[in-house]
Amino acid sequence: MIDLIIGFAVAGVLFMTEYILCTKLKNPLWGGIIPIFILIGTIFIFASGKIPFTTKNLFPFVVVNTLFFGDWGTGRDKYKKLQQAEINKMKAKDM
């Protein structure tokens, strides 16, 4: 039970860190650091044979990778909207 709580806490911290990297920094690659590391870790775990490559074991990794890559995409969209809102404010002040 403690392992599950620790796992959710670590995932929450990673999601918050990724959100900050995606929405606050200009370069889109910063937000992709965590999803790329998770994907590399997933590939390493299955390629090294630490966990057998079965559907039962693969499903949680697919879900986690999908969530993190999806969060990266939505974070970049939010960054673009914030930038556009900033540009619109600047244009409104110029008029």
Distance bins in CASP14 RR format, pairs under 12 A and 6 or more apart:
PFRMAT RR
TARGET T0000
AUTHOR 0000-0000-0000
RMODE 2
METHOD distances of the structure
MODEL  1
1 7 0 0 0 0 0 1 0 0 0 0 0
1 8 0 0 0 0 0 1 0 0 0 0 0
2 8 0 0 0 0 0 1 0 0 0 0 0
2 9 0 0 0 0 0 1 0 0 0 0 0
3 9 0 0 0 0 0 1 0 0 0 0 0
3 10 0 0 0 0 0 1 0 0 0 0 0
4 10 0 0 0 0 0 1 0 0 0 0 0
4 11 0 0 0 0 0 1 0 0 0 0 0
5 11 0 0 0 0 0 1 0 0 0 0 0
5 12 0 0 0 0 0 1 0 0 0 0 0
6 12 0 0 0 0 0 1 0 0 0 0 0
6 13 0 0 0 0 0 1 0 0 0 0 0
7 13 0 0 0 0 1 0 0 0 0 0 0
7 14 0 0 0 0 1 0 0 0 0 0 0
7 15 0 0 0 0 0 1 0 0 0 0 0
7 60 0 0 0 0 0 1 0 0 0 0 0
7 64 0 0 0 0 0 1 0 0 0 0 0
8 14 0 0 0 0 0 1 0 0 0 0 0
8 15 0 0 0 0 0 1 0 0 0 0 0
8 64 0 0 0 0 0 1 0 0 0 0 0
9 15 0 0 0 0 0 1 0 0 0 0 0
9 16 0 0 0 0 0 1 0 0 0 0 0
10 16 0 0 0 0 0 1 0 0 0 0 0
10 17 0 0 0 0 0 1 0 0 0 0 0
10 34 0 0 0 0 0 1 0 0 0 0 0
10 38 0 0 0 0 0 1 0 0 0 0 0
10 64 0 0 0 0 0 1 0 0 0 0 0
11 17 0 0 0 0 0 1 0 0 0 0 0
11 18 0 0 0 0 0 1 0 0 0 0 0
11 34 0 0 0 0 0 1 0 0 0 0 0
11 38 0 0 0 0 0 1 0 0 0 0 0
11 60 0 0 0 0 0 1 0 0 0 0 0
11 63 0 0 0 0 0 1 0 0 0 0 0
11 64 1 0 0 1 0 0 0 0 0 0 0
11 67 0 0 0 0 1 0 0 0 0 0 0
11 68 0 0 0 0 1 0 0 0 0 0 0
11 71 0 0 0 0 0 1 0 0 0 0 0
12 18 0 0 0 0 1 0 0 0 0 0 0
12 19 0 0 0 0 1 0 0 0 0 0 0
12 34 0 0 0 0 0 1 0 0 0 0 0
12 64 0 0 0 0 0 1 0 0 0 0 0
12 67 0 0 0 0 0 1 0 0 0 0 0
12 68 0 0 0 0 0 1 0 0 0 0 0
12 71 0 0 0 0 0 1 0 0 0 0 0
13 19 0 0 0 0 0 1 0 0 0 0 0
13 20 0 0 0 0 0 1 0 0 0 0 0
13 34 0 0 0 0 0 1 0 0 0 0 0
14 20 0 0 0 0 0 1 0 0 0 0 0
14 21 0 0 0 0 0 1 0 0 0 0 0
14 31 0 0 0 0 0 1 0 0 0 0 0
14 32 0 0 0 0 0 1 0 0 0 0 0
14 33 0 0 0 0 0 1 0 0 0 0 0
14 34 1 0 1 0 0 0 0 0 0 0 0
14 35 0 0 0 0 1 0 0 0 0 0 0
14 37 0 0 0 0 1 0 0 0 0 0 0
14 38 0 0 0 0 1 0 0 0 0 0 0
14 64 0 0 0 0 1 0 0 0 0 0 0
14 67 0 0 0 0 0 1 0 0 0 0 0
14 68 1 0 0 1 0 0 0 0 0 0 0
14 71 0 0 0 0 1 0 0 0 0 0 0
14 72 0 0 0 0 0 1 0 0 0 0 0
15 21 0 0 0 0 0 1 0 0 0 0 0
15 22 0 0 0 0 0 1 0 0 0 0 0
15 31 0 0 0 0 0 1 0 0 0 0 0
15 34 0 0 0 0 1 0 0 0 0 0 0
15 35 0 0 0 0 0 1 0 0 0 0 0
15 38 0 0 0 0 0 1 0 0 0 0 0
15 64 0 0 0 0 0 1 0 0 0 0 0
15 67 0 0 0 0 1 0 0 0 0 0 0
15 68 1 0 0 1 0 0 0 0 0 0 0
15 70 0 0 0 0 0 1 0 0 0 0 0
15 71 1 0 0 1 0 0 0 0 0 0 0
15 72 0 0 0 0 0 1 0 0 0 0 0
15 74 0 0 0 0 0 1 0 0 0 0 0
15 75 0 0 0 0 0 1 0 0 0 0 0
16 22 0 0 0 0 0 1 0 0 0 0 0
16 23 0 0 0 0 0 1 0 0 0 0 0
16 24 0 0 0 0 0 1 0 0 0 0 0
16 34 0 0 0 0 0 1 0 0 0 0 0
16 71 0 0 0 0 0 1 0 0 0 0 0
17 23 0 0 0 0 0 1 0 0 0 0 0
17 24 0 0 0 0 0 1 0 0 0 0 0
17 25 0 0 0 0 0 1 0 0 0 0 0
17 30 0 0 0 0 0 1 0 0 0 0 0
17 31 0 0 0 0 1 0 0 0 0 0 0
17 32 0 0 0 0 0 1 0 0 0 0 0
17 33 0 0 0 0 1 0 0 0 0 0 0
17 34 1 0 0 1 0 0 0 0 0 0 0
17 35 0 0 0 0 0 1 0 0 0 0 0
17 37 0 0 0 0 0 1 0 0 0 0 0
17 68 0 0 0 0 0 1 0 0 0 0 0
17 71 0 0 0 0 0 1 0 0 0 0 0
17 72 0 0 0 0 0 1 0 0 0 0 0
18 24 0 0 0 0 0 1 0 0 0 0 0
18 25 0 0 0 0 0 1 0 0 0 0 0
18 30 0 0 0 0 1 0 0 0 0 0 0
18 31 1 0 1 0 0 0 0 0 0 0 0
18 32 1 0 0 1 0 0 0 0 0 0 0
18 33 0 0 0 0 1 0 0 0 0 0 0
18 34 1 0 1 0 0 0 0 0 0 0 0
18 35 1 0 0 1 0 0 0 0 0 0 0
18 36 0 0 0 0 0 1 0 0 0 0 0
18 37 0 0 0 0 0 1 0 0 0 0 0
18 38 0 0 0 0 1 0 0 0 0 0 0
18 67 0 0 0 0 1 0 0 0 0 0 0
18 68 1 0 0 1 0 0 0 0 0 0 0
18 69 0 0 0 0 0 1 0 0 0 0 0
18 70 0 0 0 0 1 0 0 0 0 0 0
18 71 1 0 1 0 0 0 0 0 0 0 0
18 72 1 0 0 1 0 0 0 0 0 0 0
18 73 0 0 0 0 0 1 0 0 0 0 0
18 74 0 0 0 0 0 1 0 0 0 0 0
18 75 0 0 0 0 1 0 0 0 0 0 0
18 76 0 0 0 0 0 1 0 0 0 0 0
19 25 0 0 0 0 0 1 0 0 0 0 0
19 30 0 0 0 0 0 1 0 0 0 0 0
19 31 0 0 0 0 1 0 0 0 0 0 0
19 32 0 0 0 0 0 1 0 0 0 0 0
19 34 0 0 0 0 0 1 0 0 0 0 0
19 68 0 0 0 0 0 1 0 0 0 0 0
19 70 0 0 0 0 0 1 0 0 0 0 0
19 71 1 0 0 1 0 0 0 0 0 0 0
19 72 0 0 0 0 1 0 0 0 0 0 0
19 73 0 0 0 0 0 1 0 0 0 0 0
19 74 0 0 0 0 1 0 0 0 0 0 0
19 75 1 0 0 1 0 0 0 0 0 0 0
19 76 0 0 0 0 0 1 0 0 0 0 0
19 78 0 0 0 0 1 0 0 0 0 0 0
19 79 0 0 0 0 0 1 0 0 0 0 0
20 30 0 0 0 0 1 0 0 0 0 0 0
20 31 0 0 0 0 1 0 0 0 0 0 0
20 33 0 0 0 0 0 1 0 0 0 0 0
20 34 0 0 0 0 0 1 0 0 0 0 0
20 71 0 0 0 0 0 1 0 0 0 0 0
20 75 0 0 0 0 1 0 0 0 0 0 0
20 78 0 0 0 0 0 1 0 0 0 0 0
20 79 0 0 0 0 0 1 0 0 0 0 0
21 27 0 0 0 0 1 0 0 0 0 0 0
21 28 0 0 0 0 1 0 0 0 0 0 0
21 29 0 0 0 0 1 0 0 0 0 0 0
21 30 1 0 1 0 0 0 0 0 0 0 0
21 31 1 1 0 0 0 0 0 0 0 0 0
21 32 1 0 0 1 0 0 0 0 0 0 0
21 33 1 0 0 1 0 0 0 0 0 0 0
21 34 1 0 0 1 0 0 0 0 0 0 0
21 35 0 0 0 0 0 1 0 0 0 0 0
21 36 0 0 0 0 0 1 0 0 0 0 0
21 37 0 0 0 0 0 1 0 0 0 0 0
21 68 0 0 0 0 0 1 0 0 0 0 0
21 71 0 0 0 0 0 1 0 0 0 0 0
21 72 0 0 0 0 1 0 0 0 0 0 0
21 73 0 0 0 0 0 1 0 0 0 0 0
21 75 0 0 0 0 1 0 0 0 0 0 0
21 76 0 0 0 0 0 1 0 0 0 0 0
21 79 0 0 0 0 0 1 0 0 0 0 0
22 28 1 0 0 1 0 0 0 0 0 0 0
22 29 0 0 0 0 0 1 0 0 0 0 0
22 30 1 0 0 1 0 0 0 0 0 0 0
22 31 1 0 1 0 0 0 0 0 0 0 0
22 32 1 0 0 1 0 0 0 0 0 0 0
22 33 0 0 0 0 0 1 0 0 0 0 0
22 34 0 0 0 0 1 0 0 0 0 0 0
22 35 0 0 0 0 1 0 0 0 0 0 0
22 68 0 0 0 0 0 1 0 0 0 0 0
22 69 0 0 0 0 0 1 0 0 0 0 0
22 70 0 0 0 0 1 0 0 0 0 0 0
22 71 1 0 0 1 0 0 0 0 0 0 0
22 72 1 0 1 0 0 0 0 0 0 0 0
22 73 1 0 0 1 0 0 0 0 0 0 0
22 74 1 0 0 1 0 0 0 0 0 0 0
22 75 1 1 0 0 0 0 0 0 0 0 0
22 76 1 0 1 0 0 0 0 0 0 0 0
22 77 0 0 0 0 1 0 0 0 0 0 0
22 78 1 0 0 1 0 0 0 0 0 0 0
22 79 1 0 0 1 0 0 0 0 0 0 0
22 80 0 0 0 0 0 1 0 0 0 0 0
22 82 0 0 0 0 0 1 0 0 0 0 0
23 30 0 0 0 0 0 1 0 0 0 0 0
23 31 0 0 0 0 1 0 0 0 0 0 0
23 71 0 0 0 0 0 1 0 0 0 0 0
23 72 0 0 0 0 0 1 0 0 0 0 0
23 73 0 0 0 0 0 1 0 0 0 0 0
23 74 0 0 0 0 1 0 0 0 0 0 0
23 75 1 0 1 0 0 0 0 0 0 0 0
23 76 0 0 0 0 1 0 0 0 0 0 0
23 77 0 0 0 0 1 0 0 0 0 0 0
23 78 1 0 1 0 0 0 0 0 0 0 0
23 79 1 0 1 0 0 0 0 0 0 0 0
23 80 0 0 0 0 1 0 0 0 0 0 0
23 81 0 0 0 0 1 0 0 0 0 0 0
23 82 1 0 0 1 0 0 0 0 0 0 0
23 83 0 0 0 0 0 1 0 0 0 0 0
24 30 0 0 0 0 1 0 0 0 0 0 0
24 31 0 0 0 0 1 0 0 0 0 0 0
24 75 0 0 0 0 1 0 0 0 0 0 0
24 76 0 0 0 0 0 1 0 0 0 0 0
24 78 0 0 0 0 0 1 0 0 0 0 0
24 79 1 0 0 1 0 0 0 0 0 0 0
24 82 0 0 0 0 1 0 0 0 0 0 0
24 83 0 0 0 0 0 1 0 0 0 0 0
25 31 1 0 0 1 0 0 0 0 0 0 0
25 32 0 0 0 0 0 1 0 0 0 0 0
25 33 0 0 0 0 0 1 0 0 0 0 0
25 75 0 0 0 0 0 1 0 0 0 0 0
25 76 0 0 0 0 0 1 0 0 0 0 0
25 79 0 0 0 0 1 0 0 0 0 0 0
25 82 0 0 0 0 0 1 0 0 0 0 0
25 83 0 0 0 0 0 1 0 0 0 0 0
26 76 0 0 0 0 0 1 0 0 0 0 0
26 79 0 0 0 0 1 0 0 0 0 0 0
26 80 0 0 0 0 0 1 0 0 0 0 0
26 82 0 0 0 0 0 1 0 0 0 0 0
26 83 0 0 0 0 1 0 0 0 0 0 0
27 33 0 0 0 0 0 1 0 0 0 0 0
27 76 0 0 0 0 0 1 0 0 0 0 0
27 79 0 0 0 0 0 1 0 0 0 0 0
28 35 0 0 0 0 0 1 0 0 0 0 0
28 72 0 0 0 0 1 0 0 0 0 0 0
28 73 0 0 0 0 1 0 0 0 0 0 0
28 75 0 0 0 0 1 0 0 0 0 0 0
28 76 1 0 1 0 0 0 0 0 0 0 0
28 77 0 0 0 0 0 1 0 0 0 0 0
28 78 0 0 0 0 0 1 0 0 0 0 0
28 79 1 0 0 1 0 0 0 0 0 0 0
28 80 0 0 0 0 1 0 0 0 0 0 0
28 83 0 0 0 0 0 1 0 0 0 0 0
29 35 0 0 0 0 0 1 0 0 0 0 0
29 36 0 0 0 0 1 0 0 0 0 0 0
29 72 0 0 0 0 0 1 0 0 0 0 0
29 76 0 0 0 0 0 1 0 0 0 0 0
30 36 0 0 0 0 0 1 0 0 0 0 0
30 72 0 0 0 0 1 0 0 0 0 0 0
30 75 0 0 0 0 0 1 0 0 0 0 0
30 76 0 0 0 0 0 1 0 0 0 0 0
30 79 0 0 0 0 0 1 0 0 0 0 0
31 37 0 0 0 0 0 1 0 0 0 0 0
31 38 0 0 0 0 0 1 0 0 0 0 0
31 68 0 0 0 0 1 0 0 0 0 0 0
31 69 0 0 0 0 0 1 0 0 0 0 0
31 70 0 0 0 0 0 1 0 0 0 0 0
31 71 0 0 0 0 1 0 0 0 0 0 0
31 72 1 0 1 0 0 0 0 0 0 0 0
31 73 0 0 0 0 1 0 0 0 0 0 0
31 74 0 0 0 0 0 1 0 0 0 0 0
31 75 1 0 0 1 0 0 0 0 0 0 0
31 76 1 0 0 1 0 0 0 0 0 0 0
31 78 0 0 0 0 0 1 0 0 0 0 0
31 79 0 0 0 0 1 0 0 0 0 0 0
32 38 0 0 0 0 1 0 0 0 0 0 0
32 39 0 0 0 0 1 0 0 0 0 0 0
32 40 0 0 0 0 0 1 0 0 0 0 0
32 65 0 0 0 0 0 1 0 0 0 0 0
32 68 0 0 0 0 1 0 0 0 0 0 0
32 69 0 0 0 0 1 0 0 0 0 0 0
32 70 0 0 0 0 0 1 0 0 0 0 0
32 71 0 0 0 0 1 0 0 0 0 0 0
32 72 1 0 1 0 0 0 0 0 0 0 0
32 73 0 0 0 0 1 0 0 0 0 0 0
32 75 0 0 0 0 0 1 0 0 0 0 0
32 76 0 0 0 0 1 0 0 0 0 0 0
33 39 0 0 0 0 0 1 0 0 0 0 0
33 40 0 0 0 0 0 1 0 0 0 0 0
33 68 0 0 0 0 0 1 0 0 0 0 0
33 72 0 0 0 0 1 0 0 0 0 0 0
34 40 0 0 0 0 0 1 0 0 0 0 0
34 41 0 0 0 0 0 1 0 0 0 0 0
34 64 0 0 0 0 0 1 0 0 0 0 0
34 65 0 0 0 0 0 1 0 0 0 0 0
34 67 0 0 0 0 0 1 0 0 0 0 0
34 68 1 0 0 1 0 0 0 0 0 0 0
34 69 0 0 0 0 1 0 0 0 0 0 0
34 70 0 0 0 0 0 1 0 0 0 0 0
34 71 0 0 0 0 1 0 0 0 0 0 0
34 72 1 0 0 1 0 0 0 0 0 0 0
35 41 0 0 0 0 0 1 0 0 0 0 0
35 42 0 0 0 0 0 1 0 0 0 0 0
35 64 0 0 0 0 1 0 0 0 0 0 0
35 65 1 0 0 1 0 0 0 0 0 0 0
35 66 0 0 0 0 1 0 0 0 0 0 0
35 67 0 0 0 0 1 0 0 0 0 0 0
35 68 1 0 1 0 0 0 0 0 0 0 0
35 69 1 0 1 0 0 0 0 0 0 0 0
35 70 0 0 0 0 1 0 0 0 0 0 0
35 71 1 0 0 1 0 0 0 0 0 0 0
35 72 1 0 1 0 0 0 0 0 0 0 0
35 73 0 0 0 0 1 0 0 0 0 0 0
35 75 0 0 0 0 0 1 0 0 0 0 0
35 76 0 0 0 0 0 1 0 0 0 0 0
36 42 0 0 0 0 0 1 0 0 0 0 0
36 43 0 0 0 0 0 1 0 0 0 0 0
36 65 0 0 0 0 0 1 0 0 0 0 0
36 68 0 0 0 0 1 0 0 0 0 0 0
36 69 0 0 0 0 1 0 0 0 0 0 0
36 72 0 0 0 0 1 0 0 0 0 0 0
37 43 0 0 0 0 0 1 0 0 0 0 0
37 44 0 0 0 0 0 1 0 0 0 0 0
37 64 0 0 0 0 0 1 0 0 0 0 0
37 65 0 0 0 0 0 1 0 0 0 0 0
37 68 0 0 0 0 1 0 0 0 0 0 0
37 69 0 0 0 0 0 1 0 0 0 0 0
37 72 0 0 0 0 0 1 0 0 0 0 0
38 44 0 0 0 0 0 1 0 0 0 0 0
38 45 0 0 0 0 0 1 0 0 0 0 0
38 60 0 0 0 0 0 1 0 0 0 0 0
38 61 0 0 0 0 1 0 0 0 0 0 0
38 62 0 0 0 0 0 1 0 0 0 0 0
38 63 0 0 0 0 0 1 0 0 0 0 0
38 64 1 0 0 1 0 0 0 0 0 0 0
38 65 1 0 0 1 0 0 0 0 0 0 0
38 66 0 0 0 0 0 1 0 0 0 0 0
38 67 0 0 0 0 1 0 0 0 0 0 0
38 68 1 0 1 0 0 0 0 0 0 0 0
38 69 0 0 0 0 1 0 0 0 0 0 0
38 70 0 0 0 0 0 1 0 0 0 0 0
38 71 0 0 0 0 0 1 0 0 0 0 0
38 72 0 0 0 0 0 1 0 0 0 0 0
39 45 0 0 0 0 0 1 0 0 0 0 0
39 46 0 0 0 0 0 1 0 0 0 0 0
39 61 0 0 0 0 1 0 0 0 0 0 0
39 62 0 0 0 0 0 1 0 0 0 0 0
39 64 0 0 0 0 1 0 0 0 0 0 0
39 65 1 0 1 0 0 0 0 0 0 0 0
39 66 0 0 0 0 0 1 0 0 0 0 0
39 67 0 0 0 0 0 1 0 0 0 0 0
39 68 0 0 0 0 1 0 0 0 0 0 0
39 69 1 0 0 1 0 0 0 0 0 0 0
39 72 0 0 0 0 0 1 0 0 0 0 0
40 46 0 0 0 0 0 1 0 0 0 0 0
40 47 0 0 0 0 0 1 0 0 0 0 0
40 61 0 0 0 0 0 1 0 0 0 0 0
40 65 0 0 0 0 0 1 0 0 0 0 0
41 47 0 0 0 0 1 0 0 0 0 0 0
41 48 0 0 0 0 1 0 0 0 0 0 0
41 50 0 0 0 0 0 1 0 0 0 0 0
41 51 0 0 0 0 0 1 0 0 0 0 0
41 61 0 0 0 0 1 0 0 0 0 0 0
41 64 0 0 0 0 0 1 0 0 0 0 0
41 65 0 0 0 0 1 0 0 0 0 0 0
41 68 0 0 0 0 0 1 0 0 0 0 0
42 48 0 0 0 0 0 1 0 0 0 0 0
42 50 0 0 0 0 0 1 0 0 0 0 0
42 51 0 0 0 0 1 0 0 0 0 0 0
42 53 0 0 0 0 0 1 0 0 0 0 0
42 57 0 0 0 0 0 1 0 0 0 0 0
42 58 0 0 0 0 1 0 0 0 0 0 0
42 59 0 0 0 0 0 1 0 0 0 0 0
42 60 0 0 0 0 1 0 0 0 0 0 0
42 61 1 0 1 0 0 0 0 0 0 0 0
42 62 0 0 0 0 1 0 0 0 0 0 0
42 63 0 0 0 0 0 1 0 0 0 0 0
42 64 1 0 0 1 0 0 0 0 0 0 0
42 65 1 0 0 1 0 0 0 0 0 0 0
42 66 0 0 0 0 0 1 0 0 0 0 0
42 68 0 0 0 0 0 1 0 0 0 0 0
42 69 0 0 0 0 0 1 0 0 0 0 0
43 49 0 0 0 0 0 1 0 0 0 0 0
43 50 0 0 0 0 0 1 0 0 0 0 0
43 51 0 0 0 0 0 1 0 0 0 0 0
43 53 0 0 0 0 0 1 0 0 0 0 0
43 58 0 0 0 0 0 1 0 0 0 0 0
43 61 0 0 0 0 1 0 0 0 0 0 0
43 65 0 0 0 0 1 0 0 0 0 0 0
44 50 0 0 0 0 1 0 0 0 0 0 0
44 51 0 0 0 0 0 1 0 0 0 0 0
44 61 0 0 0 0 0 1 0 0 0 0 0
45 51 1 0 1 0 0 0 0 0 0 0 0
45 52 0 0 0 0 0 1 0 0 0 0 0
45 53 0 0 0 0 1 0 0 0 0 0 0
45 57 0 0 0 0 1 0 0 0 0 0 0
45 58 0 0 0 0 0 1 0 0 0 0 0
45 60 0 0 0 0 0 1 0 0 0 0 0
45 61 1 0 0 1 0 0 0 0 0 0 0
45 64 0 0 0 0 0 1 0 0 0 0 0
45 65 0 0 0 0 0 1 0 0 0 0 0
46 52 0 0 0 0 1 0 0 0 0 0 0
46 53 1 0 1 0 0 0 0 0 0 0 0
46 54 0 0 0 0 1 0 0 0 0 0 0
46 57 0 0 0 0 1 0 0 0 0 0 0
46 58 1 0 0 1 0 0 0 0 0 0 0
46 60 0 0 0 0 0 1 0 0 0 0 0
46 61 1 0 0 1 0 0 0 0 0 0 0
46 62 0 0 0 0 0 1 0 0 0 0 0
46 65 0 0 0 0 0 1 0 0 0 0 0
47 53 0 0 0 0 1 0 0 0 0 0 0
49 57 0 0 0 0 0 1 0 0 0 0 0
50 57 0 0 0 0 0 1 0 0 0 0 0
50 61 0 0 0 0 0 1 0 0 0 0 0
51 57 1 0 1 0 0 0 0 0 0 0 0
51 58 0 0 0 0 1 0 0 0 0 0 0
51 59 0 0 0 0 0 1 0 0 0 0 0
51 60 0 0 0 0 1 0 0 0 0 0 0
51 61 0 0 0 0 1 0 0 0 0 0 0
52 58 0 0 0 0 1 0 0 0 0 0 0
53 59 0 0 0 0 0 1 0 0 0 0 0
53 61 0 0 0 0 0 1 0 0 0 0 0
54 60 0 0 0 0 0 1 0 0 0 0 0
54 61 0 0 0 0 0 1 0 0 0 0 0
55 61 0 0 0 0 0 1 0 0 0 0 0
55 62 0 0 0 0 1 0 0 0 0 0 0
56 62 0 0 0 0 0 1 0 0 0 0 0
57 63 0 0 0 0 0 1 0 0 0 0 0
58 64 0 0 0 0 0 1 0 0 0 0 0
58 65 0 0 0 0 0 1 0 0 0 0 0
59 65 0 0 0 0 0 1 0 0 0 0 0
59 66 0 0 0 0 0 1 0 0 0 0 0
60 66 0 0 0 0 0 1 0 0 0 0 0
60 67 0 0 0 0 0 1 0 0 0 0 0
61 67 0 0 0 0 0 1 0 0 0 0 0
61 68 0 0 0 0 0 1 0 0 0 0 0
62 68 0 0 0 0 0 1 0 0 0 0 0
62 69 0 0 0 0 0 1 0 0 0 0 0
63 69 0 0 0 0 0 1 0 0 0 0 0
63 70 0 0 0 0 0 1 0 0 0 0 0
64 70 0 0 0 0 0 1 0 0 0 0 0
64 71 0 0 0 0 0 1 0 0 0 0 0
65 71 0 0 0 0 0 1 0 0 0 0 0
65 72 0 0 0 0 0 1 0 0 0 0 0
66 72 0 0 0 0 0 1 0 0 0 0 0
66 73 0 0 0 0 0 1 0 0 0 0 0
67 73 0 0 0 0 0 1 0 0 0 0 0
67 74 0 0 0 0 0 1 0 0 0 0 0
68 74 0 0 0 0 0 1 0 0 0 0 0
68 75 0 0 0 0 0 1 0 0 0 0 0
69 75 0 0 0 0 0 1 0 0 0 0 0
69 76 0 0 0 0 0 1 0 0 0 0 0
70 76 0 0 0 0 1 0 0 0 0 0 0
70 77 0 0 0 0 0 1 0 0 0 0 0
70 78 0 0 0 0 0 1 0 0 0 0 0
71 77 0 0 0 0 0 1 0 0 0 0 0
71 78 0 0 0 0 0 1 0 0 0 0 0
72 78 0 0 0 0 0 1 0 0 0 0 0
72 79 0 0 0 0 0 1 0 0 0 0 0
73 79 0 0 0 0 1 0 0 0 0 0 0
73 80 0 0 0 0 0 1 0 0 0 0 0
74 80 0 0 0 0 0 1 0 0 0 0 0
74 81 0 0 0 0 0 1 0 0 0 0 0
75 81 0 0 0 0 1 0 0 0 0 0 0
75 82 0 0 0 0 1 0 0 0 0 0 0
75 83 0 0 0 0 0 1 0 0 0 0 0
76 82 0 0 0 0 0 1 0 0 0 0 0
76 83 0 0 0 0 0 1 0 0 0 0 0
77 83 0 0 0 0 0 1 0 0 0 0 0
77 84 0 0 0 0 0 1 0 0 0 0 0
78 84 0 0 0 0 0 1 0 0 0 0 0
78 85 0 0 0 0 0 1 0 0 0 0 0
79 85 0 0 0 0 0 1 0 0 0 0 0
79 86 0 0 0 0 0 1 0 0 0 0 0
80 86 0 0 0 0 0 1 0 0 0 0 0
80 87 0 0 0 0 0 1 0 0 0 0 0
81 87 0 0 0 0 0 1 0 0 0 0 0
81 88 0 0 0 0 0 1 0 0 0 0 0
82 88 0 0 0 0 0 1 0 0 0 0 0
82 89 0 0 0 0 0 1 0 0 0 0 0
83 89 0 0 0 0 0 1 0 0 0 0 0
83 90 0 0 0 0 0 1 0 0 0 0 0
84 90 0 0 0 0 0 1 0 0 0 0 0
84 91 0 0 0 0 0 1 0 0 0 0 0
85 91 0 0 0 0 0 1 0 0 0 0 0
85 92 0 0 0 0 0 1 0 0 0 0 0
86 92 0 0 0 0 0 1 0 0 0 0 0
86 93 0 0 0 0 0 1 0 0 0 0 0
87 93 0 0 0 0 0 1 0 0 0 0 0
87 94 0 0 0 0 0 1 0 0 0 0 0
88 94 0 0 0 0 0 1 0 0 0 0 0
88 95 0 0 0 0 0 1 0 0 0 0 0
89 95 0 0 0 0 0 1 0 0 0 0 0
END
